[in-house]
Amino acid sequence: MPQKPFVSAQEVAERAGVSRSAVSRTFTPGASVSSKTRRRVVEAAEALGYHVNHLARGLMRNESGIVCLIVSEMSTPYRANLIRAMTQQLQNAGKIAMLINTDRSDGSVDLALRQAIRYRADASIILSGMPDRSITQLCLKNGQRLVLINRDDDQQGPLRINLDDAEAAGRVVTAFIRAGCQRLAFANSQAGTPSLMAREHGFVAAAKAMGLPVLVERHGPTNYESGRVLAQRLLTLGERPDAVFCATDLLACGFMDAARHQFRVSIPDLLCVAGFDDIEQAAWSSYDLTTFAQPVDRIAQEAVAWLVNESGQEPVHHSVRFRPDLVWRSSVRGG
């Protein structure tokens, strides 16, 4: 059977015996309409299954209410948690989230974003450091408001939200030294995003300042399996590290499983391990991972509050930096 088309405001007006403008005023917050007219319009709308066309209203104000979320690695626990928080904040603000997956070629991402722009998307939030900078330039060129999370793009205009990754890495070095560790290693993926590299560089610099060398090993995407491979590489060395800082918790989970089950290394007795993100799995008893908690909800609140600013003036700040909290668990001695 053919689908019934959307019910129009004119149809509601005819059923209620009122003008088209009366229907509009009934569903406009703060507009003047008598209680009798309002009741008739609402009853007619409910009977017909009418819903206000917010897209059409928005386009009359040159707004659609659509916000693109440009995401990579959306299946990872941290990214899924960030998407959850971001979509919830957008819904609370009356916005519609449009998801663009960037785990594909740059050409397909560019095409998807151009399609979103054709739907008059008002803004974009780039949730990772992986998409090419040309993506941010495309958003800005088309007049979108733009939020960049954990990126180092230097274009004027977007709101940048970052963590103090390097400072956090320095705190891990201090924790390892206090646990009596002397042979430090950093386990990273090959994604090369600004946040991952900031953690690596910060860890190496802090260890060097303490007179300790650092073994750095990188492999593959930022996932569990890469963590297992990194453990195999580092734990087959003639002199194994006694402390490893993994760039993310997901890498750390793979690393810890390989260390325990393949190499029979006791954690934290023989090897201290720390991660970053504080994903749900980090608190599981099988890992009990010392890590840094990303303030996901605060990031989402800051991003959406900046996007929906209706003061008529540009926000005074264009950069926000959060200090992640260290979450002590048993994967580091003395934690």
Contacts in CASP RR format, 6 or more apart in sequence:
PFRMAT RR
TARGET T0000
AUTHOR 0000-0000-0000
METHOD contacts of the structure
MODEL  1
MPQKPFVSAQEVAERAGVSRSAVSRTFTPGASVSSKTRRRVVEAAEALGY
HVNHLARGLMRNESGIVCLIVSEMSTPYRANLIRAMTQQLQNAGKIAMLI
NTDRSDGSVDLALRQAIRYRADASIILSGMPDRSITQLCLKNGQRLVLIN
RDDDQQGPLRINLDDAEAAGRVVTAFIRAGCQRLAFANSQAGTPSLMARE
HGFVAAAKAMGLPVLVERHGPTNYESGRVLAQRLLTLGERPDAVFCATDL
LACGFMDAARHQFRVSIPDLLCVAGFDDIEQAAWSSYDLTTFAQPVDRIA
QEAVAWLVNESGQEPVHHSVRFRPDLVWRSSVRGG
6 51 0 8 1.000
6 53 0 8 1.000
7 48 0 8 1.000
7 49 0 8 1.000
7 50 0 8 1.000
7 51 0 8 1.000
8 50 0 8 1.000
9 20 0 8 1.000
9 23 0 8 1.000
9 24 0 8 1.000
9 50 0 8 1.000
9 53 0 8 1.000
10 20 0 8 1.000
10 23 0 8 1.000
11 48 0 8 1.000
11 50 0 8 1.000
12 23 0 8 1.000
12 41 0 8 1.000
12 44 0 8 1.000
12 45 0 8 1.000
12 48 0 8 1.000
12 50 0 8 1.000
13 19 0 8 1.000
13 20 0 8 1.000
13 22 0 8 1.000
13 23 0 8 1.000
13 41 0 8 1.000
13 44 0 8 1.000
15 44 0 8 1.000
15 47 0 8 1.000
15 48 0 8 1.000
16 22 0 8 1.000
16 23 0 8 1.000
16 37 0 8 1.000
16 40 0 8 1.000
16 41 0 8 1.000
16 43 0 8 1.000
16 44 0 8 1.000
17 40 0 8 1.000
17 44 0 8 1.000
18 37 0 8 1.000
18 40 0 8 1.000
18 41 0 8 1.000
22 33 0 8 1.000
22 37 0 8 1.000
22 41 0 8 1.000
23 41 0 8 1.000
23 45 0 8 1.000
24 31 0 8 1.000
25 31 0 8 1.000
25 32 0 8 1.000
25 33 0 8 1.000
26 33 0 8 1.000
26 37 0 8 1.000
26 38 0 8 1.000
26 41 0 8 1.000
26 42 0 8 1.000
27 41 0 8 1.000
27 45 0 8 1.000
27 52 0 8 1.000
33 41 0 8 1.000
44 50 0 8 1.000
54 65 0 8 1.000
55 64 0 8 1.000
55 65 0 8 1.000
58 64 0 8 1.000
58 65 0 8 1.000
59 120 0 8 1.000
63 120 0 8 1.000
63 122 0 8 1.000
64 96 0 8 1.000
64 119 0 8 1.000
64 120 0 8 1.000
64 121 0 8 1.000
64 122 0 8 1.000
65 94 0 8 1.000
65 95 0 8 1.000
65 96 0 8 1.000
65 121 0 8 1.000
65 122 0 8 1.000
66 95 0 8 1.000
66 96 0 8 1.000
66 97 0 8 1.000
66 98 0 8 1.000
66 116 0 8 1.000
66 119 0 8 1.000
66 120 0 8 1.000
66 121 0 8 1.000
66 122 0 8 1.000
67 90 0 8 1.000
67 95 0 8 1.000
67 96 0 8 1.000
67 97 0 8 1.000
67 98 0 8 1.000
67 121 0 8 1.000
67 122 0 8 1.000
67 123 0 8 1.000
67 124 0 8 1.000
67 125 0 8 1.000
67 307 0 8 1.000
68 97 0 8 1.000
68 98 0 8 1.000
68 99 0 8 1.000
68 100 0 8 1.000
68 113 0 8 1.000
68 116 0 8 1.000
68 121 0 8 1.000
68 123 0 8 1.000
68 124 0 8 1.000
68 125 0 8 1.000
68 139 0 8 1.000
68 144 0 8 1.000
69 83 0 8 1.000
69 86 0 8 1.000
69 87 0 8 1.000
69 97 0 8 1.000
69 98 0 8 1.000
69 99 0 8 1.000
69 100 0 8 1.000
69 124 0 8 1.000
69 125 0 8 1.000
69 127 0 8 1.000
70 100 0 8 1.000
70 102 0 8 1.000
70 109 0 8 1.000
70 113 0 8 1.000
70 124 0 8 1.000
70 125 0 8 1.000
70 126 0 8 1.000
70 127 0 8 1.000
70 128 0 8 1.000
70 131 0 8 1.000
70 135 0 8 1.000
71 79 0 8 1.000
71 83 0 8 1.000
71 99 0 8 1.000
71 100 0 8 1.000
71 101 0 8 1.000
71 102 0 8 1.000
71 127 0 8 1.000
71 128 0 8 1.000
72 79 0 8 1.000
72 101 0 8 1.000
72 102 0 8 1.000
72 103 0 8 1.000
72 127 0 8 1.000
72 128 0 8 1.000
72 129 0 8 1.000
72 130 0 8 1.000
72 131 0 8 1.000
73 79 0 8 1.000
73 103 0 8 1.000
73 128 0 8 1.000
73 130 0 8 1.000
73 221 0 8 1.000
73 222 0 8 1.000
73 223 0 8 1.000
74 80 0 8 1.000
74 83 0 8 1.000
74 99 0 8 1.000
74 101 0 8 1.000
74 103 0 8 1.000
76 222 0 8 1.000
76 223 0 8 1.000
76 248 0 8 1.000
76 250 0 8 1.000
77 249 0 8 1.000
77 250 0 8 1.000
77 277 0 8 1.000
77 279 0 8 1.000
77 280 0 8 1.000
77 281 0 8 1.000
78 248 0 8 1.000
78 249 0 8 1.000
78 250 0 8 1.000
78 277 0 8 1.000
78 279 0 8 1.000
78 294 0 8 1.000
78 296 0 8 1.000
79 127 0 8 1.000
79 128 0 8 1.000
81 279 0 8 1.000
81 280 0 8 1.000
81 296 0 8 1.000
82 127 0 8 1.000
82 149 0 8 1.000
82 294 0 8 1.000
82 296 0 8 1.000
82 299 0 8 1.000
82 300 0 8 1.000
83 99 0 8 1.000
83 127 0 8 1.000
85 296 0 8 1.000
85 297 0 8 1.000
85 299 0 8 1.000
85 300 0 8 1.000
86 97 0 8 1.000
86 125 0 8 1.000
86 127 0 8 1.000
86 300 0 8 1.000
86 303 0 8 1.000
86 304 0 8 1.000
87 97 0 8 1.000
88 300 0 8 1.000
89 300 0 8 1.000
89 301 0 8 1.000
89 303 0 8 1.000
89 304 0 8 1.000
90 96 0 8 1.000
90 97 0 8 1.000
90 304 0 8 1.000
91 97 0 8 1.000
92 304 0 8 1.000
93 304 0 8 1.000
93 307 0 8 1.000
93 308 0 8 1.000
95 122 0 8 1.000
95 304 0 8 1.000
95 307 0 8 1.000
95 308 0 8 1.000
98 116 0 8 1.000
98 119 0 8 1.000
98 121 0 8 1.000
100 109 0 8 1.000
100 112 0 8 1.000
100 113 0 8 1.000
100 116 0 8 1.000
101 109 0 8 1.000
101 112 0 8 1.000
102 109 0 8 1.000
102 128 0 8 1.000
102 130 0 8 1.000
102 131 0 8 1.000
102 135 0 8 1.000
106 131 0 8 1.000
106 132 0 8 1.000
106 134 0 8 1.000
106 135 0 8 1.000
109 131 0 8 1.000
109 132 0 8 1.000
109 135 0 8 1.000
110 134 0 8 1.000
110 135 0 8 1.000
110 138 0 8 1.000
113 124 0 8 1.000
113 135 0 8 1.000
113 138 0 8 1.000
113 139 0 8 1.000
114 138 0 8 1.000
116 124 0 8 1.000
117 138 0 8 1.000
117 142 0 8 1.000
117 144 0 8 1.000
121 144 0 8 1.000
122 144 0 8 1.000
122 145 0 8 1.000
122 307 0 8 1.000
123 144 0 8 1.000
123 145 0 8 1.000
123 146 0 8 1.000
123 147 0 8 1.000
123 307 0 8 1.000
124 139 0 8 1.000
124 144 0 8 1.000
124 145 0 8 1.000
124 146 0 8 1.000
124 147 0 8 1.000
125 146 0 8 1.000
125 147 0 8 1.000
125 149 0 8 1.000
125 303 0 8 1.000
125 307 0 8 1.000
126 135 0 8 1.000
126 136 0 8 1.000
126 146 0 8 1.000
126 147 0 8 1.000
126 148 0 8 1.000
126 149 0 8 1.000
126 151 0 8 1.000
127 149 0 8 1.000
127 150 0 8 1.000
128 149 0 8 1.000
128 150 0 8 1.000
128 151 0 8 1.000
128 193 0 8 1.000
129 150 0 8 1.000
129 151 0 8 1.000
129 193 0 8 1.000
129 194 0 8 1.000
129 195 0 8 1.000
130 191 0 8 1.000
130 193 0 8 1.000
133 153 0 8 1.000
133 155 0 8 1.000
136 146 0 8 1.000
136 148 0 8 1.000
136 151 0 8 1.000
136 153 0 8 1.000
136 155 0 8 1.000
136 158 0 8 1.000
137 155 0 8 1.000
139 146 0 8 1.000
140 146 0 8 1.000
140 155 0 8 1.000
140 157 0 8 1.000
140 158 0 8 1.000
145 158 0 8 1.000
145 306 0 8 1.000
145 307 0 8 1.000
146 157 0 8 1.000
146 158 0 8 1.000
146 159 0 8 1.000
147 158 0 8 1.000
147 159 0 8 1.000
147 160 0 8 1.000
147 161 0 8 1.000
147 303 0 8 1.000
147 306 0 8 1.000
147 307 0 8 1.000
148 158 0 8 1.000
148 159 0 8 1.000
148 160 0 8 1.000
148 161 0 8 1.000
149 161 0 8 1.000
149 162 0 8 1.000
149 299 0 8 1.000
149 303 0 8 1.000
150 161 0 8 1.000
150 162 0 8 1.000
150 163 0 8 1.000
150 193 0 8 1.000
150 194 0 8 1.000
150 195 0 8 1.000
151 160 0 8 1.000
151 162 0 8 1.000
151 193 0 8 1.000
151 194 0 8 1.000
152 194 0 8 1.000
153 160 0 8 1.000
156 318 0 8 1.000
157 318 0 8 1.000
158 318 0 8 1.000
159 302 0 8 1.000
159 303 0 8 1.000
159 306 0 8 1.000
159 315 0 8 1.000
159 317 0 8 1.000
159 318 0 8 1.000
159 319 0 8 1.000
159 320 0 8 1.000
160 318 0 8 1.000
160 319 0 8 1.000
160 320 0 8 1.000
161 299 0 8 1.000
161 302 0 8 1.000
161 303 0 8 1.000
161 319 0 8 1.000
161 320 0 8 1.000
161 321 0 8 1.000
161 322 0 8 1.000
162 194 0 8 1.000
162 195 0 8 1.000
162 319 0 8 1.000
162 320 0 8 1.000
162 321 0 8 1.000
162 322 0 8 1.000
163 195 0 8 1.000
163 294 0 8 1.000
163 321 0 8 1.000
163 322 0 8 1.000
163 323 0 8 1.000
163 324 0 8 1.000
164 321 0 8 1.000
164 322 0 8 1.000
164 323 0 8 1.000
164 324 0 8 1.000
165 195 0 8 1.000
165 198 0 8 1.000
165 199 0 8 1.000
165 202 0 8 1.000
165 276 0 8 1.000
165 324 0 8 1.000
166 198 0 8 1.000
166 199 0 8 1.000
166 201 0 8 1.000
166 202 0 8 1.000
166 205 0 8 1.000
167 323 0 8 1.000
168 199 0 8 1.000
168 276 0 8 1.000
168 292 0 8 1.000
168 323 0 8 1.000
168 324 0 8 1.000
168 326 0 8 1.000
169 198 0 8 1.000
169 199 0 8 1.000
169 200 0 8 1.000
169 201 0 8 1.000
169 202 0 8 1.000
169 203 0 8 1.000
169 206 0 8 1.000
169 245 0 8 1.000
170 202 0 8 1.000
170 203 0 8 1.000
170 205 0 8 1.000
170 206 0 8 1.000
171 326 0 8 1.000
172 203 0 8 1.000
172 206 0 8 1.000
172 245 0 8 1.000
172 274 0 8 1.000
173 184 0 8 1.000
173 203 0 8 1.000
173 206 0 8 1.000
173 207 0 8 1.000
173 210 0 8 1.000
173 212 0 8 1.000
173 245 0 8 1.000
174 206 0 8 1.000
175 272 0 8 1.000
175 274 0 8 1.000
175 290 0 8 1.000
175 326 0 8 1.000
175 332 0 8 1.000
175 335 0 8 1.000
176 184 0 8 1.000
176 243 0 8 1.000
176 245 0 8 1.000
176 272 0 8 1.000
176 274 0 8 1.000
176 332 0 8 1.000
177 210 0 8 1.000
177 212 0 8 1.000
178 334 0 8 1.000
179 243 0 8 1.000
179 268 0 8 1.000
179 272 0 8 1.000
179 332 0 8 1.000
179 333 0 8 1.000
179 334 0 8 1.000
179 335 0 8 1.000
180 242 0 8 1.000
180 333 0 8 1.000
181 242 0 8 1.000
181 243 0 8 1.000
181 272 0 8 1.000
182 212 0 8 1.000
182 242 0 8 1.000
183 215 0 8 1.000
183 239 0 8 1.000
183 240 0 8 1.000
183 241 0 8 1.000
183 242 0 8 1.000
183 243 0 8 1.000
184 203 0 8 1.000
184 207 0 8 1.000
184 212 0 8 1.000
184 213 0 8 1.000
184 214 0 8 1.000
184 215 0 8 1.000
184 241 0 8 1.000
184 242 0 8 1.000
184 243 0 8 1.000
184 244 0 8 1.000
184 245 0 8 1.000
185 214 0 8 1.000
185 215 0 8 1.000
185 216 0 8 1.000
185 217 0 8 1.000
185 234 0 8 1.000
185 241 0 8 1.000
185 243 0 8 1.000
185 244 0 8 1.000
185 245 0 8 1.000
186 199 0 8 1.000
186 200 0 8 1.000
186 203 0 8 1.000
186 204 0 8 1.000
186 214 0 8 1.000
186 215 0 8 1.000
186 216 0 8 1.000
186 217 0 8 1.000
186 244 0 8 1.000
186 245 0 8 1.000
186 246 0 8 1.000
186 247 0 8 1.000
187 217 0 8 1.000
187 227 0 8 1.000
187 230 0 8 1.000
187 231 0 8 1.000
187 234 0 8 1.000
187 244 0 8 1.000
187 245 0 8 1.000
187 246 0 8 1.000
187 247 0 8 1.000
187 251 0 8 1.000
187 252 0 8 1.000
187 255 0 8 1.000
188 196 0 8 1.000
188 197 0 8 1.000
188 199 0 8 1.000
188 200 0 8 1.000
188 216 0 8 1.000
188 217 0 8 1.000
188 218 0 8 1.000
188 230 0 8 1.000
188 246 0 8 1.000
188 247 0 8 1.000
188 251 0 8 1.000
189 196 0 8 1.000
189 218 0 8 1.000
189 219 0 8 1.000
189 220 0 8 1.000
189 221 0 8 1.000
189 222 0 8 1.000
189 223 0 8 1.000
189 226 0 8 1.000
189 247 0 8 1.000
189 248 0 8 1.000
189 251 0 8 1.000
190 218 0 8 1.000
190 219 0 8 1.000
190 220 0 8 1.000
190 221 0 8 1.000
191 220 0 8 1.000
191 221 0 8 1.000
191 222 0 8 1.000
196 222 0 8 1.000
196 247 0 8 1.000
196 248 0 8 1.000
199 245 0 8 1.000
199 247 0 8 1.000
199 276 0 8 1.000
200 216 0 8 1.000
200 247 0 8 1.000
203 214 0 8 1.000
203 245 0 8 1.000
204 214 0 8 1.000
204 216 0 8 1.000
207 213 0 8 1.000
207 214 0 8 1.000
208 214 0 8 1.000
215 234 0 8 1.000
215 237 0 8 1.000
215 241 0 8 1.000
217 230 0 8 1.000
217 233 0 8 1.000
217 234 0 8 1.000
218 230 0 8 1.000
219 226 0 8 1.000
219 227 0 8 1.000
219 229 0 8 1.000
219 230 0 8 1.000
219 233 0 8 1.000
220 226 0 8 1.000
220 229 0 8 1.000
222 247 0 8 1.000
222 248 0 8 1.000
222 250 0 8 1.000
222 251 0 8 1.000
223 250 0 8 1.000
223 251 0 8 1.000
224 250 0 8 1.000
224 251 0 8 1.000
224 253 0 8 1.000
224 254 0 8 1.000
225 254 0 8 1.000
226 251 0 8 1.000
227 246 0 8 1.000
227 250 0 8 1.000
227 251 0 8 1.000
227 252 0 8 1.000
227 253 0 8 1.000
227 254 0 8 1.000
227 255 0 8 1.000
227 258 0 8 1.000
228 254 0 8 1.000
228 255 0 8 1.000
228 257 0 8 1.000
228 258 0 8 1.000
230 246 0 8 1.000
230 251 0 8 1.000
230 255 0 8 1.000
231 254 0 8 1.000
231 255 0 8 1.000
231 256 0 8 1.000
231 257 0 8 1.000
231 258 0 8 1.000
231 259 0 8 1.000
231 262 0 8 1.000
231 263 0 8 1.000
232 258 0 8 1.000
232 262 0 8 1.000
234 240 0 8 1.000
234 241 0 8 1.000
234 244 0 8 1.000
235 258 0 8 1.000
235 259 0 8 1.000
235 262 0 8 1.000
235 263 0 8 1.000
235 265 0 8 1.000
240 265 0 8 1.000
240 271 0 8 1.000
241 271 0 8 1.000
242 270 0 8 1.000
242 271 0 8 1.000
242 272 0 8 1.000
243 271 0 8 1.000
243 272 0 8 1.000
243 273 0 8 1.000
243 274 0 8 1.000
243 332 0 8 1.000
244 255 0 8 1.000
244 271 0 8 1.000
244 272 0 8 1.000
244 273 0 8 1.000
244 274 0 8 1.000
245 273 0 8 1.000
245 274 0 8 1.000
245 275 0 8 1.000
246 252 0 8 1.000
246 255 0 8 1.000
246 273 0 8 1.000
246 274 0 8 1.000
246 275 0 8 1.000
246 276 0 8 1.000
247 275 0 8 1.000
247 276 0 8 1.000
248 275 0 8 1.000
248 276 0 8 1.000
248 277 0 8 1.000
249 275 0 8 1.000
249 276 0 8 1.000
249 277 0 8 1.000
249 278 0 8 1.000
249 279 0 8 1.000
249 281 0 8 1.000
249 282 0 8 1.000
249 289 0 8 1.000
249 291 0 8 1.000
250 277 0 8 1.000
250 279 0 8 1.000
250 281 0 8 1.000
251 275 0 8 1.000
252 273 0 8 1.000
252 274 0 8 1.000
252 275 0 8 1.000
252 282 0 8 1.000
252 287 0 8 1.000
252 289 0 8 1.000
252 291 0 8 1.000
252 331 0 8 1.000
253 281 0 8 1.000
253 282 0 8 1.000
253 287 0 8 1.000
253 289 0 8 1.000
255 273 0 8 1.000
256 267 0 8 1.000
256 273 0 8 1.000
256 287 0 8 1.000
256 289 0 8 1.000
256 331 0 8 1.000
259 265 0 8 1.000
259 267 0 8 1.000
259 271 0 8 1.000
259 273 0 8 1.000
260 266 0 8 1.000
260 267 0 8 1.000
265 271 0 8 1.000
267 273 0 8 1.000
267 331 0 8 1.000
268 330 0 8 1.000
268 331 0 8 1.000
268 332 0 8 1.000
268 333 0 8 1.000
268 334 0 8 1.000
269 333 0 8 1.000
272 290 0 8 1.000
272 331 0 8 1.000
272 332 0 8 1.000
272 333 0 8 1.000
273 289 0 8 1.000
273 290 0 8 1.000
273 331 0 8 1.000
273 332 0 8 1.000
274 289 0 8 1.000
274 290 0 8 1.000
274 291 0 8 1.000
274 331 0 8 1.000
274 332 0 8 1.000
275 282 0 8 1.000
275 289 0 8 1.000
275 290 0 8 1.000
275 291 0 8 1.000
275 292 0 8 1.000
276 291 0 8 1.000
276 292 0 8 1.000
276 294 0 8 1.000
276 324 0 8 1.000
277 291 0 8 1.000
277 292 0 8 1.000
277 293 0 8 1.000
277 294 0 8 1.000
278 291 0 8 1.000
278 292 0 8 1.000
278 293 0 8 1.000
278 294 0 8 1.000
278 327 0 8 1.000
281 287 0 8 1.000
282 289 0 8 1.000
282 291 0 8 1.000
282 327 0 8 1.000
282 329 0 8 1.000
283 289 0 8 1.000
283 329 0 8 1.000
287 329 0 8 1.000
287 331 0 8 1.000
288 329 0 8 1.000
288 330 0 8 1.000
288 331 0 8 1.000
289 329 0 8 1.000
289 331 0 8 1.000
290 326 0 8 1.000
290 327 0 8 1.000
290 328 0 8 1.000
290 329 0 8 1.000
290 330 0 8 1.000
290 331 0 8 1.000
290 332 0 8 1.000
290 335 0 8 1.000
291 326 0 8 1.000
291 327 0 8 1.000
291 329 0 8 1.000
292 324 0 8 1.000
292 325 0 8 1.000
292 326 0 8 1.000
292 327 0 8 1.000
293 324 0 8 1.000
293 325 0 8 1.000
293 326 0 8 1.000
293 327 0 8 1.000
294 322 0 8 1.000
294 324 0 8 1.000
295 322 0 8 1.000
295 324 0 8 1.000
295 325 0 8 1.000
298 322 0 8 1.000
299 322 0 8 1.000
302 320 0 8 1.000
306 315 0 8 1.000
309 315 0 8 1.000
328 335 0 8 1.000
329 335 0 8 1.000
END
